[in-house]
Amino acid sequence: MKTWLDVAAEWQRAWSREETADKLSGIIIQHGGGSGIVLLQEQQLVMPVSNAA
């Protein structure tokens, strides 16, 4: 059984396409429930940390 999250991720396919990846990420974060939370956690792992000290 496929969910809308599976279909959306399949349509996105190449997450390096930033013009659509950012928009889809926003939708998943807002409406994806637990998947949105996991996406936020994953983004924190891959985002560079700035040294503002």
C-alpha positions as CSV (number, residue, x, y, z in Angstrom):
1,M,0.0,0.0,0.0
2,K,1.4,3.4,-1.0
3,T,0.8,6.6,0.9
4,W,0.9,10.1,-0.4
5,L,4.4,10.5,1.2
6,D,5.7,7.5,-0.9
7,V,4.2,9.0,-4.1
8,A,5.5,12.5,-3.4
9,A,9.0,11.2,-2.7
10,E,9.0,9.1,-5.8
11,W,7.9,12.0,-7.9
12,Q,10.6,14.2,-6.4
13,R,13.2,11.4,-7.2
14,A,16.3,13.6,-7.3
15,W,16.5,15.4,-4.0
16,S,19.4,17.5,-5.5
17,R,16.8,19.4,-7.5
18,E,16.5,22.2,-5.0
19,E,13.7,24.1,-6.7
20,T,11.3,21.3,-5.9
21,A,13.0,19.6,-3.0
22,D,12.6,22.6,-0.7
23,K,8.9,22.9,-1.5
24,L,8.2,19.2,-1.0
25,S,10.2,19.3,2.3
26,G,8.0,22.1,3.5
27,I,4.9,20.1,2.7
28,I,6.2,17.0,4.4
29,I,7.2,19.0,7.5
30,Q,3.8,20.7,7.8
31,H,1.6,17.8,6.9
32,G,3.6,14.6,7.3
33,G,3.2,14.0,11.0
34,G,6.0,11.8,12.3
35,S,7.7,11.7,8.9
36,G,8.0,15.5,9.0
37,I,9.6,15.3,12.4
38,V,12.1,12.8,11.1
39,L,12.8,15.0,8.1
40,L,13.6,17.9,10.4
41,Q,16.0,15.7,12.4
42,E,17.7,14.5,9.3
43,Q,18.1,18.1,8.0
44,Q,19.8,19.1,11.3
45,L,22.3,16.3,10.8
46,V,23.3,17.4,7.3
47,M,23.2,21.2,7.7
48,P,26.5,22.9,8.4
49,V,26.9,24.4,11.9
50,S,28.1,28.0,11.9
51,N,30.8,29.0,14.3
52,A,29.4,32.2,15.7
53,A,31.6,32.3,18.7
